[in-house]
């Protein structure tokens, strides 16, 4: 279970997150909403350890920890989808599985781009590549920023189905988005401006 206690973060003495308390059990999907600059990405980066914070505690009490996928659409633009994933697998101490990788390419409908460097993929297909990473690494909590941006209707449908499948496997997802019209079984909706649960 993820627990956040009294988390606070400021930029140049301007509070972004103030005494945030939050928890999420395994097998849950949490949507974070808020205006641009309200702190959605900051919150996710604090959870992931990529950003320092002034006070508070964050604990992932799980076996497989978390995976953070930012709003940046690729990591190594000169590498192919497979090459990029192999580098990330080493970083996350995960054994690359070719059969799982091939299956994820087919599900995401990006098999035809497997030999192209990421820098040549469209923004929508780079989003699919992010989910390919999630399908091939071990994690209990997926922290993902704006996963539905730049996706067409088919892409949104695929993401919805995979997110719901992750949930059925007792994995949790915390994601931010500007569009809340997807067909997800969402357990929590959080407004980052005041961090009050609104669903």
N, C-alpha and C positions, 0 to 999 in steps of 0.2 A: 504494500500500500504506500502511495506517495503522500507525504505530509509536508506542508509548508507552514511555518510558524513565524508570525511577526516579521515578514520580509519587507525590507525597505530599500529603495534605490533612488538616487538623485543624480541629476546632471547639472553641474554648475550651480549647486544649491537650490535647484528646482526639483521638488519631489515628483517622481514618476510613479513609484509604487510606495505605499505607506502602510506599514503594519498589516501586510496581507496574510491572511490565514486561509488555507486551502487544503483539501484532501481529495484523493480520488482512488477508489479501489480498482483492482484488476477487473478486466472485462467491461470497462465503461468507456464511453466517448464523451468528451467535454469540448464544447465550442466556446472560444473566447471572442467576444465582439468588442468593438470600440472604434472611435474615430481614428484617422491617421494621426500618428504621434501620441496616441493615448497611453502606449506602453505594452501593447500586445507582444511585439517582438522582443522587447526588453524582458518581459516576464519569461518568455520561452528561453531566452539566452541565459537568464539567471538560473532557471531550472537545469539547463544543460551544463552549467559550469563555465560557459564561454564568457560570462560577464560577472565581474565582481559586484557585490552589493554591500551596503553599509551595515546592515544588521539582519538578524533572523537566521533560521535554519531550514534546510531542505534535505529530506531523507527519502530515498528510494529503497524501501525495504523489500527488495525482490531479488530473485536469483540472476536474472538476465539484464537488470538495469534498464537503460533507456537508449534511444537513438534519436538524435536531433537532426532534422533536415530543414535548413534555413530557406529563406526566400531567394537566395542566390541559386541560379538554375543549374550550375554545374560546378565541379571542383577542379577537375583537370581537363581543360577544354581541348587539349591536343590528344587526349586518349579516347579510345572507343568506349562504348558502354561496358563491354566486358573488361577491358583493361582498367578502367576506372573502378569497377566493382572489385577487382582483384586487389588493387591497392587498398581500398577501404576494408576489405576482408582481413588483410594483414594487420591493419591499424586496429581493428576491433577484435583481433585474435580469433577470427572465424575461418573455418575451412571452406574454401570455395567449392561449391557443388555444381558441376556442369549441367546435370539433368534438371536441377531446380532452376538454374539460370535460364536454360532453354525454355522451360515451361512458363516462366515469368515473362519472357519476351513475347511468347505467343499470346498470353492472356492480355498483355498490355498493347498488343498489336504494334510492336516496334521491332520485330525480328528483321524486317527489311533494312533497318538502319544500323544493324549490329557492327558493321565494319567501318562506319563513319566516325570521325572524331566528333566529340560532343559539340564543338564550336560550330558545326555545320547543321545541327538539328534545329528545328523550329522550337519556339518557346513552349508550345504545347507538348511536344515530344520530349523536351527536357524535363517537363513536369512528370511525364510518364517514367522517365529514367529515375527520378527521385523515388517513385514508388517501387521501381525495380530494385533499388537499393534496399528498401524496407522489406521486400519480399525475400531477400537473400541473406539478411543478417538476423542474428538472434537479439531480441529485445522484449521487454515486458511493457514498456511505455514508449510510444512514438510521439515525439514532439515535432510538429510540422507547421511551418509558417505559410499561410496562403496556398494550400495545396490545390485549390480549384481555379486559381487564376490562369488564364490563357488556355483553358481546356474547352474543346467543343462538346456538344451534347453527348457524343459517344464516350469521350474521355471522362466526363462527369459521371456517367453511368458506371463505367469501369471502376472509378475511384470509390463510388458509393458501395458497390458490391464488395470490393476488397476490404474497405473499412469495416463493413458489417461482418465479413468473414474473420477479420482479425479479432473483432469483439467476441465472436463465437468461440474463438480459440483462447479466450480469457486474456487477451491483450487489451491494453488501454491506449487511447489516442487523445491527445490534447492538441487542438488545432485552432488557428485563427483564420477568419475569412470575412470578406465584405458581403458575401451572398449567403443567405440562410434559407435557400429554397431547395436544398438537396434532400434526397430521400434517405436520410440516415436515422438510425435509432439512437438519437442523442439523449444522454442521461443528464447532462448538466449544460446550462448556458450561463456564461459568466460575463458580466459587463466589467471590463477592465478599469473603467473610470472610477467605479466605487467598489468593485469586486463583491457585489452582492449577487447571489444566485437568483436568476430570474426565471428559472424553470426547474 
